[in-house]
Amino acid sequence: MKLFSDSRVKYISLDDYIKITDSFSIQYSINENAEYYMTESFGIIVKYKTVFTNFGMDIDDRFDYFVIALRDGKTEYEAINKRIAKYKKQLENNPNDNKVKNALRKYKKAILKIPEYKPYSPAESGDCFQKSLIDVEYESNNDFAKNYVVLDVETNGLSKKKDDLLSISIYDPYKKVCYNRFLPLDMQPSVKTTHINGISDFVLRSRVHINQEEANKIVDFFDLNNKTLLVYGPDDFDSSFVQNYFQRHGLTGFENLKFENIKRHIPSGVFELAGSASKDNMCKLFKIEGVEEVHSGINDCLLEWKLFEKFIEYKPIRIGNSYFKFNENYVVPITVLLNNPKIYQYTDIPIRYVLGVVKPVFCHEVSKKTLKKIKRFDTNITGISLENIIFASLGAVEQNNYLFLYKNKMQLEKIATIETNIQEIPIVTNKDGLVEALDDKDKEYIKEVNYVALIIKDELKSTLKFIKNNIFVNEKILSQELVLSENKKVLALCDLSSETAVMEIKTVSPAVNKLGYLDSKIAYQLFYQAKARETYYLHINIGGGFGDLPQYCRINISKIELNEYSKEEYTKMICKLTYEEDAFFQFIKNNPNCQYRDLEQAFKNCSLKTIKNIIKTLEKKKHIVRVGSKRFYHWEYLD
């Protein structure tokens, strides 16, 4: 007896259900929670499993599986009436037994709460288009609103293939109309997400599925083939749920529509916090009213549209924990540009295709004696302190850019700030490179930082000598030189520079990808700093010291060879295959009909997950393409 497609639905007899639930009383255990209730057609047990989130700090109960028993409209009533008769008889013998009285009261309530029995039958299809149209009183920018509609769905979970689509909402901001349609369950026996979306089994009672006639009306009324459907959240979540639903019910119309994720307009940042970019949080951040604790399709569509309007109007960029309204006169620091790639769409700043190759030229290992005195700090304060000590020791002349940077920052209008627990320590730098705390409460902490910095300073002699004799040879050395791009739209600040060379100092490793190229963000930053000068990267690497791992401190200097390419050349360069990828490519090229099981057999040292990731990379790099269905396919290779 398999009534539902979800493999997480398990079936038992009604007699077994009554035994398990003790005639419908709720039971819990420490490690596994369960919810028991009856619908019109089923006795249902929803099983939850306990999971640890937030690095084990929080405990959460998540849906695991359904257990269902098909009701017959008789056995369930007989079971409770039998219990009621039993307790009534016990009360006749002992009228003052409160325990029995409470039990009798419980089962009398239980029999009243059982929904009226209705034999289960799959939901039918129909056309409810006109009934599902709702007027929305919100005035949009008419010209702009003509090109978009907003799509929002409410679902019975996160699995696009196993969980039911509970509702579909499509909002046209130009017509000021929202199609809001509830859908019956067909994958699962009951709704388990009521606490999120307010949709219950009762709400879905007597609903019918969308038929082809209604699907055609949706596409035509909203002109979906000529508009962009806006969604909010993980890429293709909403669209995939709708497309899977249409496919499951043999409907057409949602196959080749154009989607755009509103979330892609949100700038990222260094202090990104978990959940900070949720729709509710972003609405609160931009002071958009109407956020509700329980989500609904209509309200979510309207909120998403209002957010999209804000993004188009403000063109927001993020600097630290604040959002600013973009201004075309603002000269964009390269670090801001890297964290806000949408700026490329707002300006005529060209996208540069740069690759960097890392060549180590110097390494100094800090002595074990010194290591014993070094302490790690939970911020980048050590890096800042050491950077300043290097500046001072080299006699670098600090450039005064304050007025330019201040006036430039004033071009931006702050529109929102994200609250964070991260607190910056206000400091000033002395001429010797050591830092001084401005707040009394930080003075002891900064004293420890300076102590560690001075210890490492004694180890810097060989490093400073190498820099003077091999990089900035008999040249005036500058710190914080401001460099403008050719079109004066991008600025960069150099840690150290001269007429012939620049050097970036970081505690972050100059990581390279599998093809040996420098991390792209570092490459772009150095490219704007260098302006054709020789480029170096000094990495202060303090690590270890946890458990059995010995602590270490290394000072590495690498020469970075930067080259700019055309888009086509760049694409070819980054689409080169690693040794491992090439091995898979050659195997597939020689065995075009191979399946994943053949790849597992051929590459026994690789897990199935690794194999799938490599295949995905080969497809992304356009070396192979899979042809056919999900079950029956072959591979074609591309030159």
C-alpha positions as CSV (number, residue, x, y, z in Angstrom):
1,M,0.0,0.0,0.0
2,K,2.0,3.0,-1.3
3,L,-0.2,6.2,-1.5
4,F,2.5,8.9,-1.5
5,S,5.7,9.4,-3.5
6,D,7.9,10.6,-0.6
7,S,10.1,7.7,0.5
8,R,10.0,9.2,4.1
9,V,6.4,8.0,4.5
10,K,6.1,4.6,6.3
11,Y,2.9,2.6,6.6
12,I,1.4,0.7,9.5
13,S,-1.9,-0.9,10.3
14,L,-4.5,1.1,12.3
15,D,-4.3,-1.4,15.1
16,D,-0.6,-0.9,15.4
17,Y,-1.1,2.9,15.3
18,I,-3.5,2.7,18.2
19,K,-1.1,0.5,20.2
20,I,1.9,2.9,19.5
21,T,0.0,6.0,20.4
22,D,-1.8,4.6,23.5
23,S,-5.1,5.6,21.9
24,F,-3.7,9.0,20.7
25,S,-1.9,10.3,23.8
26,I,1.3,12.2,23.0
27,Q,4.6,10.6,23.8
28,Y,8.2,11.9,23.8
29,S,11.6,10.5,24.4
30,I,14.9,12.2,25.0
31,N,16.6,11.7,21.7
32,E,13.6,11.5,19.3
33,N,10.4,13.5,19.4
34,A,7.1,12.5,17.9
35,E,3.9,14.3,17.2
36,Y,0.6,12.3,17.0
37,Y,-2.6,13.4,15.5
38,M,-5.5,12.4,13.1
39,T,-6.6,13.8,9.9
40,E,-9.8,13.0,8.0
41,S,-8.2,9.9,6.4
42,F,-5.1,9.0,8.5
43,G,-3.6,8.4,11.9
44,I,-0.3,10.2,11.6
45,I,3.0,10.2,13.6
46,V,5.5,12.8,12.6
47,K,9.0,11.8,13.7
48,Y,11.7,14.4,14.4
49,K,15.4,13.9,15.0
50,T,17.6,16.0,17.2
51,V,20.4,17.8,15.4
52,F,23.1,20.1,16.7
53,T,23.5,23.4,14.9
54,N,25.7,26.5,15.3
55,F,28.8,24.4,15.8
56,G,27.1,22.3,18.5
57,M,25.9,25.3,20.5
58,D,22.2,24.9,19.6
59,I,19.9,21.9,19.5
60,D,17.1,21.7,16.9
61,D,14.3,19.2,16.1
62,R,14.0,18.5,12.4
63,F,11.5,16.4,10.5
64,D,12.7,12.9,9.9
65,Y,9.8,10.8,8.5
66,F,6.0,10.2,8.6
67,V,4.3,7.1,9.9
68,I,0.7,6.8,8.8
69,A,-2.2,4.4,9.3
70,L,-5.3,4.4,7.0
71,R,-8.4,5.1,9.0
72,D,-11.6,3.1,8.6
73,G,-14.0,5.4,10.5
74,K,-14.8,2.7,13.0
75,T,-11.7,1.1,14.7
76,E,-10.3,4.4,16.0
77,Y,-13.7,5.3,17.7
78,E,-14.0,1.8,19.2
79,A,-10.5,2.0,20.7
80,I,-11.3,5.2,22.6
81,N,-14.8,4.2,23.6
82,K,-13.3,1.0,25.0
83,R,-10.9,3.1,27.2
84,I,-13.7,5.4,28.3
85,A,-15.9,2.4,29.3
86,K,-12.9,1.0,31.2
87,Y,-12.3,4.2,33.2
88,K,-16.1,4.7,33.9
89,K,-16.2,1.2,35.4
90,Q,-13.2,2.0,37.6
91,L,-14.8,5.1,38.8
92,E,-17.9,3.2,39.9
93,N,-15.7,1.2,42.2
94,N,-13.6,4.2,43.4
95,P,-15.4,7.5,42.7
96,N,-12.6,9.6,44.3
97,D,-9.7,8.3,42.2
98,N,-8.4,11.6,40.6
99,K,-5.9,9.7,38.4
100,V,-8.8,7.8,36.7
101,K,-10.9,11.0,36.5
102,N,-8.1,12.8,34.6
103,A,-7.6,9.8,32.3
104,L,-11.4,9.7,31.5
105,R,-11.4,13.4,30.9
106,K,-8.4,13.1,28.5
107,Y,-10.1,10.3,26.3
108,K,-13.4,12.2,26.2
109,K,-11.5,15.2,24.8
110,A,-9.6,12.9,22.4
111,I,-12.7,11.5,20.8
112,L,-14.1,15.0,20.2
113,K,-10.9,16.2,18.5
114,I,-10.9,13.4,15.9
115,P,-11.8,14.9,12.5
116,E,-14.9,13.5,10.8
117,Y,-13.8,10.5,8.8
118,K,-13.4,10.8,5.0
119,P,-11.9,7.9,2.9
120,Y,-8.7,9.0,1.2
121,S,-8.7,9.7,-2.5
122,P,-6.1,11.6,-4.6
123,A,-7.1,15.2,-5.3
124,E,-8.5,16.1,-8.6
125,S,-7.5,18.9,-11.0
126,G,-9.5,21.9,-11.9
127,D,-9.4,25.6,-13.0
128,C,-9.4,28.0,-10.0
129,F,-7.7,30.9,-11.8
130,Q,-10.3,33.7,-11.3
131,K,-10.9,32.7,-7.7
132,S,-7.2,32.9,-7.0
133,L,-6.7,36.5,-8.2
134,I,-6.4,39.1,-5.5
135,D,-6.1,42.9,-5.8
136,V,-3.1,44.4,-4.1
137,E,-3.2,48.1,-3.1
138,Y,0.4,49.1,-3.6
139,E,1.5,51.8,-6.1
140,S,4.7,50.9,-8.0
141,N,6.9,52.7,-10.5
142,N,4.7,51.9,-13.5
143,D,7.4,52.0,-16.2
144,F,9.8,49.9,-14.2
145,A,7.1,47.4,-13.0
146,K,6.1,46.5,-16.5
147,N,9.1,44.1,-16.9
148,Y,8.7,42.0,-13.8
149,V,6.5,39.7,-11.8
150,V,7.4,38.2,-8.4
151,L,7.1,34.5,-7.7
152,D,6.9,33.0,-4.2
153,V,6.1,29.5,-3.0
154,E,5.3,27.9,0.3
155,T,6.5,24.3,0.6
156,N,6.3,21.3,2.9
157,G,10.1,21.2,3.3
158,L,13.3,21.9,1.4
159,S,13.4,18.8,-0.9
160,K,12.4,19.8,-4.3
161,K,11.6,16.2,-5.3
162,K,10.1,14.8,-2.1
163,D,8.3,17.7,-0.5
164,D,4.9,19.1,-1.6
165,L,4.3,22.5,-3.1
166,L,1.7,24.0,-0.8
167,S,1.0,27.3,-2.5
168,I,2.1,29.4,-5.5
169,S,1.9,33.2,-5.6
170,I,2.6,35.4,-8.6
171,Y,2.5,39.1,-8.1
172,D,2.3,41.6,-11.0
173,P,3.3,45.0,-9.6
174,Y,2.1,46.8,-12.7
175,K,-1.4,45.4,-12.7
176,K,-1.4,45.4,-8.9
177,V,-2.8,41.8,-8.9
178,C,-1.6,38.7,-7.1
179,Y,-2.5,35.1,-8.1
180,N,-2.5,33.2,-4.8
181,R,-3.3,29.5,-5.1
182,F,-3.3,26.8,-2.5
183,L,-2.5,23.2,-3.7
184,P,-3.5,19.8,-2.3
185,L,-1.0,17.4,-0.9
186,D,0.1,14.5,-3.2
187,M,3.6,13.7,-2.1
188,Q,3.0,13.6,1.6
189,P,0.1,12.8,3.9
190,S,0.2,16.0,6.1
191,V,1.6,19.5,6.4
192,K,4.7,19.7,8.7
193,T,5.6,23.4,8.1
194,T,2.5,25.1,9.5
195,H,4.6,27.0,12.0
196,I,6.4,28.7,9.1
197,N,3.7,29.4,6.6
198,G,0.5,29.1,8.5
199,I,-0.8,26.5,6.0
200,S,-2.5,23.6,7.7
201,D,-4.2,20.4,6.5
202,F,-7.5,22.1,7.0
203,V,-6.5,25.0,4.7
204,L,-5.7,22.5,1.9
205,R,-9.0,20.6,2.5
206,S,-11.0,20.2,-0.8
207,R,-8.3,22.0,-2.9
208,V,-7.7,20.8,-6.4
209,H,-4.6,20.7,-8.5
210,I,-3.9,23.1,-11.4
211,N,-5.0,21.8,-14.8
212,Q,-3.5,22.7,-18.2
213,E,-6.3,25.3,-18.9
214,E,-5.4,27.1,-15.7
215,A,-1.7,26.9,-16.4
216,N,-2.3,28.5,-19.8
217,K,-4.2,31.3,-18.2
218,I,-1.4,32.0,-15.7
219,V,1.2,32.3,-18.4
220,D,-1.0,34.5,-20.6
221,F,-2.4,36.8,-17.9
222,F,1.0,37.5,-16.4
223,D,2.8,37.4,-19.8
224,L,5.4,35.2,-18.3
225,N,7.2,34.4,-21.6
226,N,8.1,38.1,-21.9
227,K,8.8,39.1,-18.3
228,T,11.4,38.3,-15.7
229,L,10.2,36.3,-12.7
230,L,11.8,37.6,-9.5
231,V,12.5,35.1,-6.7
232,Y,14.2,35.5,-3.3
233,G,16.4,32.9,-1.6
234,P,18.6,30.0,-2.7
235,D,19.1,29.9,-6.5
236,D,16.3,28.0,-8.3
237,F,14.5,27.0,-5.1
238,D,11.1,28.5,-6.0
239,S,11.4,27.9,-9.7
240,S,12.4,24.2,-9.3
241,F,9.5,23.5,-6.9
242,V,7.1,24.9,-9.5
243,Q,8.7,23.2,-12.5
244,N,8.8,19.9,-10.6
245,Y,5.1,20.3,-9.8
246,F,4.2,21.1,-13.4
247,Q,6.2,18.1,-14.7
248,R,4.7,15.8,-12.1
249,H,1.2,16.7,-13.2
250,G,1.9,16.7,-16.9
251,L,1.6,20.5,-17.3
252,T,3.5,22.8,-19.6
253,G,4.3,26.5,-19.5
254,F,7.0,26.8,-16.9
255,E,9.9,25.2,-18.7
256,N,11.8,28.1,-20.4
257,L,11.0,31.2,-18.3
258,K,13.5,33.8,-17.3
259,F,14.2,34.0,-13.5
260,E,16.3,36.6,-11.5
261,N,17.2,36.1,-7.8
262,I,16.7,39.4,-5.9
263,K,19.2,38.1,-3.3
264,R,21.9,38.5,-5.9
265,H,21.5,42.3,-5.6
266,I,22.6,42.1,-1.9
267,P,26.3,43.1,-1.5
268,S,28.4,40.7,0.5
269,G,30.9,41.8,3.1
270,V,33.7,40.7,5.3
271,F,31.6,40.4,8.4
272,E,28.8,38.4,6.8
273,L,26.6,37.0,9.6
274,A,24.6,33.8,9.4
275,G,21.1,34.6,8.3
276,S,21.8,38.3,8.0
277,A,20.6,38.3,4.4
278,S,17.2,36.7,5.0
279,K,14.2,38.4,3.5
280,D,12.9,39.4,6.9
281,N,16.2,40.8,8.0
282,M,16.8,42.8,4.8
283,C,13.3,44.3,5.0
284,K,13.9,45.4,8.6
285,L,17.3,46.7,7.6
286,F,15.8,48.9,4.8
287,K,12.9,49.8,7.0
288,I,10.3,48.1,4.9
289,E,7.1,47.4,7.0
290,G,4.9,44.4,6.8
291,V,7.3,41.6,8.0
292,E,5.1,38.9,9.6
293,E,6.2,36.0,11.9
294,V,4.2,33.5,9.8
295,H,4.9,33.8,6.1
296,S,2.2,34.0,3.4
297,G,2.6,34.0,-0.4
298,I,0.9,37.4,-1.0
299,N,2.8,39.2,1.7
300,D,6.1,37.7,0.8
301,C,5.6,38.7,-2.9
302,L,4.9,42.3,-1.9
303,L,7.9,42.4,0.5
304,E,10.2,41.0,-2.2
305,W,9.0,43.6,-4.7
306,K,9.6,46.4,-2.2
307,L,13.1,45.1,-1.6
308,F,13.8,44.9,-5.3
309,E,12.6,48.5,-5.7
310,K,15.1,49.6,-3.0
311,F,17.9,47.8,-4.6
312,I,17.2,49.4,-8.0
313,E,16.7,52.9,-6.5
314,Y,19.7,52.8,-4.1
315,K,22.2,50.6,-5.9
316,P,23.4,49.7,-2.4
317,I,27.1,48.8,-1.7
318,R,28.4,47.4,1.5
319,I,31.4,48.7,3.4
320,G,32.1,46.9,6.6
321,N,28.8,46.5,8.4
322,S,27.0,49.4,6.7
323,Y,25.1,49.8,3.4
324,F,25.5,53.0,1.3
325,K,23.6,54.5,-1.6
326,F,26.0,54.3,-4.6
327,N,27.1,57.6,-6.1
328,E,28.7,57.7,-9.6
329,N,31.2,60.3,-8.4
330,Y,32.6,57.9,-5.8
331,V,36.1,56.6,-6.5
332,V,35.7,52.9,-5.6
333,P,38.5,51.4,-3.4
334,I,39.5,48.1,-5.0
335,T,38.7,46.2,-1.7
336,V,35.1,47.6,-1.9
337,L,34.8,46.7,-5.6
338,L,35.8,43.1,-4.9
339,N,33.1,42.8,-2.2
340,N,30.5,44.5,-4.4
341,P,30.7,43.2,-7.9
342,K,27.3,44.8,-8.8
343,I,29.2,48.1,-9.0
344,Y,30.4,46.9,-12.5
345,Q,26.8,47.3,-13.6
346,Y,26.4,50.8,-12.2
347,T,29.5,52.3,-13.7
348,D,31.8,52.1,-16.7
349,I,34.6,50.4,-14.7
350,P,35.9,47.7,-17.0
351,I,36.2,44.1,-15.8
352,R,39.8,43.1,-15.8
353,Y,40.9,39.6,-16.5
354,V,44.0,39.1,-14.4
355,L,45.9,36.0,-13.4
356,G,48.8,35.9,-10.9
357,V,51.5,33.3,-10.6
358,V,53.2,33.0,-7.1
359,K,57.0,32.5,-7.0
360,P,58.5,32.2,-3.4
361,V,61.7,34.2,-3.1
362,F,62.3,34.4,0.7
363,C,61.4,32.5,3.9
364,H,62.4,33.0,7.5
365,E,61.4,30.5,10.2
366,V,61.1,32.1,13.6
367,S,63.3,30.3,16.2
368,K,61.8,27.9,18.8
369,K,63.1,30.1,21.6
370,T,61.1,33.1,20.2
371,L,58.0,30.9,19.6
372,K,57.7,30.1,23.3
373,K,57.1,33.8,23.9
374,I,54.6,34.4,21.0
375,K,50.9,34.5,21.8
376,R,48.1,34.2,19.2
377,F,45.2,36.8,19.3
378,D,41.7,36.2,18.1
379,T,41.8,39.3,15.9
380,N,44.1,40.6,13.2
381,I,45.7,43.1,15.7
382,T,49.0,41.3,15.5
383,G,49.1,41.7,11.7
384,I,48.4,45.4,12.0
385,S,51.0,45.9,14.6
386,L,53.7,44.0,12.7
387,E,52.8,45.9,9.5
388,N,53.4,49.2,11.2
389,I,56.7,47.9,12.7
390,I,57.9,47.0,9.2
391,F,57.0,50.4,7.9
392,A,58.9,52.1,10.7
393,S,61.9,49.8,10.5
394,L,62.3,50.4,6.7
395,G,61.9,54.2,7.2
396,A,58.9,54.2,4.9
397,V,57.4,57.7,4.4
398,E,53.6,57.6,5.1
399,Q,51.5,59.4,2.5
400,N,48.8,61.7,3.8
401,N,45.6,60.7,1.9
402,Y,43.2,61.6,4.6
403,L,41.5,64.6,2.9
404,F,41.0,62.8,-0.4
405,L,39.6,59.7,1.3
406,Y,37.4,61.7,3.6
407,K,35.9,63.7,0.7
408,N,35.5,60.6,-1.4
409,K,33.6,58.7,1.4
410,M,31.3,61.7,1.9
411,Q,30.0,61.0,-1.7
412,L,28.1,58.1,-0.2
413,E,24.9,58.3,1.8
414,K,24.5,55.7,4.5
415,I,21.2,53.9,4.3
416,A,21.5,51.0,6.8
417,T,23.8,49.4,9.3
418,I,24.0,45.7,10.3
419,E,24.2,45.1,14.0
420,T,27.2,42.9,15.0
421,N,28.9,41.6,18.1
422,I,32.3,42.3,16.6
423,Q,33.9,45.3,18.3
424,E,36.9,47.1,16.9
425,I,39.6,48.3,19.2
426,P,40.4,52.0,18.6
427,I,44.2,52.5,18.4
428,V,46.8,55.0,17.1
429,T,50.2,54.1,15.7
430,N,53.4,55.5,17.2
431,K,56.5,56.4,15.1
432,D,58.2,53.2,16.2
433,G,55.4,51.1,14.8
434,L,53.9,50.1,18.1
435,V,50.2,50.7,18.7
436,E,48.5,52.6,21.5
437,A,45.0,52.0,22.9
438,L,42.6,54.9,23.0
439,D,40.3,53.2,25.5
440,D,41.6,52.5,29.0
441,K,39.9,49.1,29.0
442,D,42.0,47.9,26.0
443,K,45.4,49.0,27.4
444,E,46.4,45.7,28.9
445,Y,45.4,43.8,25.8
446,I,47.4,46.2,23.5
447,K,50.3,45.9,25.9
448,E,50.4,42.1,25.2
449,V,50.1,42.8,21.5
450,N,53.1,45.2,21.5
451,Y,55.1,42.7,23.5
452,V,54.5,39.9,20.9
453,A,55.3,42.4,18.1
454,L,58.6,43.4,19.6
455,I,59.6,39.8,20.1
456,I,58.9,39.1,16.4
457,K,60.6,42.4,15.4
458,D,64.0,40.9,16.6
459,E,63.4,38.1,14.1
460,L,62.7,40.5,11.2
461,K,66.4,41.5,10.6
462,S,66.9,39.1,7.7
463,T,63.5,39.9,6.3
464,L,64.2,43.7,6.3
465,K,67.6,43.2,4.8
466,F,66.2,41.1,2.0
467,I,63.6,43.8,1.3
468,K,66.2,46.6,1.2
469,N,68.7,44.7,-0.9
470,N,66.4,42.8,-3.3
471,I,63.1,44.8,-3.7
472,F,63.5,48.5,-2.9
473,V,67.1,48.9,-3.8
474,N,68.4,52.4,-2.9
475,E,64.9,53.8,-3.4
476,K,62.6,56.0,-1.4
477,I,60.0,53.7,0.2
478,L,56.4,54.9,0.7
479,S,53.6,53.6,2.8
480,Q,49.9,54.0,2.0
481,E,50.6,55.4,-1.5
482,L,47.3,56.1,-3.2
483,V,47.0,54.8,-6.8
484,L,44.2,55.7,-9.2
485,S,43.2,53.6,-12.2
486,E,43.5,55.0,-15.7
487,N,39.9,56.3,-15.7
488,K,40.2,57.5,-12.1
489,K,37.2,55.3,-11.1
490,V,39.1,52.8,-8.9
491,L,41.7,53.5,-6.1
492,A,44.1,51.3,-4.3
493,L,46.4,51.9,-1.3
494,C,49.8,50.2,-1.3
495,D,51.3,48.9,2.0
496,L,54.8,49.6,0.7
497,S,55.9,51.0,-2.7
498,S,58.6,52.7,-4.7
499,E,59.0,53.8,-8.3
500,T,59.8,50.2,-9.4
501,A,58.0,47.9,-6.9
502,V,55.0,47.4,-4.6
503,M,54.6,45.1,-1.6
504,E,51.4,43.9,0.1
505,I,51.7,42.7,3.7
506,K,49.1,40.3,5.1
507,T,48.6,37.6,7.6
508,V,46.4,35.9,5.0
509,S,48.2,33.3,2.8
510,P,48.5,34.1,-1.0
511,A,46.4,31.0,-1.7
512,V,46.5,29.4,-5.2
513,N,44.0,27.3,-7.0
514,K,44.6,23.9,-8.4
515,L,45.9,25.4,-11.6
516,G,48.6,27.3,-9.7
517,Y,47.0,30.8,-10.1
518,L,46.9,33.3,-7.2
519,D,43.5,33.9,-5.4
520,S,41.6,36.2,-7.8
521,K,40.8,38.8,-5.2
522,I,44.4,39.3,-4.2
523,A,45.4,39.3,-7.9
524,Y,43.0,42.1,-8.7
525,Q,44.1,44.1,-5.7
526,L,47.8,43.8,-6.6
527,F,47.0,44.6,-10.2
528,Y,45.5,48.0,-9.3
529,Q,48.3,48.7,-6.9
530,A,51.2,47.8,-9.2
531,K,50.4,49.7,-12.4
532,A,53.1,47.7,-14.2
533,R,55.6,47.7,-11.3
534,E,57.1,44.5,-9.8
535,T,54.8,43.0,-7.2
536,Y,55.6,41.3,-4.0
537,Y,53.5,39.7,-1.2
538,L,54.8,39.4,2.4
539,H,52.9,36.8,4.4
540,I,53.3,36.6,8.2
541,N,52.1,33.2,9.0
542,I,51.4,32.4,12.7
543,G,49.8,29.0,13.2
544,G,49.6,25.8,15.2
545,G,49.7,25.7,19.0
546,F,46.4,23.7,19.2
547,G,46.4,20.4,21.0
548,D,49.4,18.4,19.8
549,L,50.2,20.8,16.9
550,P,53.5,22.7,17.5
551,Q,53.2,26.5,17.1
552,Y,55.1,28.1,14.2
553,C,55.7,31.5,12.8
554,R,57.1,32.0,9.3
555,I,57.7,35.1,7.2
556,N,57.4,34.4,3.5
557,I,57.9,36.8,0.6
558,S,56.7,35.8,-2.9
559,K,57.1,37.6,-6.2
560,I,53.7,37.8,-8.0
561,E,53.8,37.8,-11.8
562,L,50.6,39.5,-13.0
563,N,49.3,39.3,-16.5
564,E,46.1,40.7,-18.0
565,Y,44.2,38.8,-20.7
566,S,41.2,39.2,-22.9
567,K,38.0,37.6,-21.8
568,E,38.5,34.8,-24.3
569,E,42.1,34.2,-23.3
570,Y,41.3,34.3,-19.6
571,T,38.5,31.7,-20.1
572,K,40.8,29.4,-21.8
573,M,43.5,29.7,-19.1
574,I,41.1,29.0,-16.2
575,C,39.4,26.2,-18.1
576,K,42.6,24.2,-18.2
577,L,42.4,20.9,-16.5
578,T,44.2,19.7,-13.4
579,Y,46.0,16.4,-13.5
580,E,43.1,14.7,-11.8
581,E,40.5,16.3,-14.0
582,D,42.4,15.4,-17.1
583,A,42.5,11.7,-16.0
584,F,38.7,11.7,-15.8
585,F,38.4,13.5,-19.1
586,Q,40.6,11.0,-20.9
587,F,38.7,8.1,-19.5
588,I,35.3,9.6,-20.5
589,K,36.7,10.5,-24.0
590,N,37.7,6.8,-24.5
591,N,34.5,5.5,-22.8
592,P,31.7,7.8,-23.9
593,N,29.0,5.4,-22.7
594,C,30.4,5.1,-19.2
595,Q,28.1,5.5,-16.2
596,Y,29.0,6.7,-12.7
597,R,29.4,3.1,-11.5
598,D,32.1,2.7,-14.2
599,L,33.9,5.8,-13.0
600,E,33.7,4.5,-9.4
601,Q,35.3,1.2,-10.6
602,A,38.0,3.0,-12.6
603,F,38.9,5.6,-9.8
604,K,38.6,3.5,-6.7
605,N,40.4,6.0,-4.6
606,C,37.7,8.6,-5.2
607,S,34.4,8.7,-3.4
608,L,31.2,9.1,-5.5
609,K,30.8,12.7,-4.2
610,T,34.4,13.5,-5.4
611,I,33.6,11.9,-8.8
612,K,30.4,14.0,-9.2
613,N,32.3,17.2,-8.3
614,I,35.0,16.5,-10.9
615,I,32.3,15.7,-13.5
616,K,30.5,18.9,-12.6
617,T,33.8,20.9,-13.1
618,L,34.4,19.2,-16.4
619,E,30.9,20.2,-17.5
620,K,31.4,23.8,-16.2
621,K,34.7,24.1,-18.0
622,K,32.9,22.9,-21.1
623,H,35.1,19.9,-21.8
624,I,32.2,17.4,-21.7
625,V,28.5,17.4,-22.0
626,R,26.0,14.8,-20.9
627,V,23.4,13.8,-23.5
628,G,20.2,12.0,-22.7
629,S,17.9,11.5,-19.8
630,K,18.9,11.1,-16.1
631,R,18.9,7.3,-16.3
632,F,20.0,6.7,-19.9
633,Y,22.8,9.0,-21.1
634,H,26.2,9.2,-22.8
635,W,29.0,11.7,-22.8
636,E,30.2,13.9,-25.6
637,Y,33.6,15.7,-25.4
638,L,34.2,19.2,-26.6
639,D,37.5,20.6,-28.0
